Amino acid sequence: MNFYHVVFIILSCAIMVGYLNHRYIKMPTTIAVMGSSLLVSLFLIISGQMGLHGAGRGLSNMLISINFHDLLMNGMLSFLLFAGAMSVDLHDLRHRRWEIGILASLGTIASTVLVGGLSYYLLRAIGIEIDLIHCMLFGALISPTDPIAVLAMFRQLGAPKEMSIFLEGESLFNDGVGIVIFLTLYELAFNGHDISARAVSLLFLRQAGGGIIYGLILGYVAHQLMKSADNHRLQILLTIAVATGGYAFAQILDISGPLAMVVAGIMVGNRVKELNNEGESARRLHLFWEVIDEVLNILLFVLIGFELLIITMPVNQLVAALVAVPLVLGVRFVCVALPMQYFKRKQTYFPHMVKILTWGGLRGGLAVALALALPQSEYRNLILMMTYTVVIFAILFQGMTIKPMIAQSLRLQKSQT
């Protein structure tokens, strides 16, 4: 079998797992798929320890040949962000724009600084010498959230939109902000740039500001072209052009492609109803991007599970990885609780909001991809192990245990009305 045969077989098996899960187990698809690939990885690792190296070695070699960072950052991410943004209701987003804006921007920056600073001192306390800039890079890559499994539970339980808009809106924008912070720190750490407040500010503003402005222009142009094309297939093709060519051009301009995709996706998704065919274009367009989103997420999460085969786990680094889990959760709680405490003075929110936003702020494939982007150094495997442990804990444990918390919040909300 060649590389493509293996990829297609893995994807087909993952889709079958999704089907069986939908019929019998009823877990969020991404959790079921990643859990299955983790079990297969563990089975292959144990088989290898027993001298049966065949399948495990072949799959490991295939995974090593895949540039996971390049696959996600330059291939899948533009589609995932555009598809996610297409489903966001702009009216709901505007209603909570200040809360979401603060959580996605200042919250992500604060999380980067707190995780980076605290991990620096904690790692040194357990005997691991590491530079502060590498800890800050870990803080930047682990701060963006990916609550896709939680959003599926919101829909399953019939939760009001107010619940999902916080996690969904924050996740879309903090992905872009987190990538900008990571790339800024990466430039300072590895490309010899002078570390100064001015250099950091200019790099951040160019990436973030340029990405948002470019996304607005891209979304407007795409909408105008779609209005003039009274053909469902052509309208879908135009959105594909936005998610591919638009993202590539943002990278050429050296601005934030992820932020551009989020802004353009929100514009196109909310203005598609204006097309003159009685809502048929909107229905077909949203259905197309829902399928794209589902397929890519299945592929992404099955690859995350199989990454276990190629990560080395020294004992001292395993301790650091276990310490990272409560550290990241604690910082997430602080970065959610403090701003929401301020907003609670003027607004009423759903019960247990801070707990749900904290526990539901899962980490996903973006964090793993950014960790894999780090150049080979004495710290790379440590950061990758810490990242992978946090992601696995978040998706499996947080994703599996948040359902009762959401259900309790809904019961309290009903009793108060």
Secondary structure, DSSP 8 states (H G I E B T S, - for coil): --HHHHHHHHHHHHHHHHHHIIIII---HHHHHHHHHHHHHHHHHHHHHTT--HHHHHHHHHHHHS-HHHHIIIIIHHHHHHHHHHT--HHHHHHTHHHHHHHHTHHHHHHHHHHHHHHHHHHHHTT----HHHHHHHHHHHSS---HHHHHHHHHHT--HHHHHHHHHHHHHHHHHHHHHHHHHHHHHHS-----HHHHHHHHHHHHHHHHHHHHHHHHHHHHHHHH---HHHHHHHHHHIIIIIHHHHHHTTS-HHHHHHHHHHHHHHHGGGSTTTTHHHHHHHHHHHHHHHHHHHHHHHHHHHGGGG----HHHHHHHHHHHHHHHHHHHHHHHHHHHHHTTT----TTHHHHHHHT----HHHHHHHHTS-SSTTHHHHHHHHHHHHHIIIIIIHHHHHHHHHHHHHHHHHH-
